């Protein structure tokens, strides 16, 4: 008979706050907006084939990518659920050209949240895993919201993602380890299922879009050849889903490396720094892994725009250390 004693994400967040000396409940109330939005998104995805939310919405986002109907729904859910929290000063979404800034009086509005509401949306129509990625920054005292929008990843106070698959899993960190929760549909709550997650020192898989291989810099080609031919002490297998959250989640659990190198078409990289690379990089580091941009640590990049792009190499220490040596 299963035990009735469980740890929900809300109780876990409150416990983390108490340990850090911040027990006001403001932070947990704000994070509850994210959990509510992701439950709404998960419910919509589960019935996607039944309620005409497959297919394109007929518009493109600031990235020049065709918006899917579920992109629009996920974005509106995040904006609505987080916009209701008076602790939120601004929201930055992949789907919006400009940040949404709330001109709230007083000092309560002290958090800036950046997010990709539905990562991997090109996979929606074929029923492949998609996800939500988010990152939270604190607005420094005495600094305007506009001046606090662009901060390096080292300033994150929380980061996480949700992967919508056979189960819905919520993974987050506040700088005190990485913890994962599985949505229990019977009670409508995220329940602790992965405490203190650790990435293996070395894995058996690499993940990259090999269709772009001919346009990669030579160092990356050399590295991939080493992975395929046993240069790191073993022969690696290739795994690539094309949904960043899903590829990263596998890497977190199984080890190995995910990389999106620069290409001829995207010489600075393709992934977005603020709401894709930064949160996953911090989670990787908190779990014992590493994350590079190809020119140093991802978290130390000073962003120049809210939709800035970067290359990303993230994964286990053995694999990332080796590529770093080759790049140097």
Secondary structure, DSSP 8 states (H G I E B T S, - for coil): ---S---BHHHHHHHHHHHHT--SSHHHHHHHHHHHHHHHHHHHHHTTTTTT--SEEEEE-TTS-EEEHHHHHHHHHHHHHHHT-TTEEEEEETT-SS-EE----SS---EEEEEEEEETGGGGGGT--EEEEEEEEE--TT--TGGGS---GGGEEEEEEEEESSSEEEEEESSS-EEEEEEETTTTEEEEEE-S----SS-SEEE--GGGGGGS-HHHHHHHHHHHHTTTSS--EE---S-HHHHHHHHHHH--EEEE---SS-TT-SEEIIIIIHHHHHHHHHTT-EEE-SSSBGGG---SSTT-EE-EEEE-HHHHHHHHHHH-
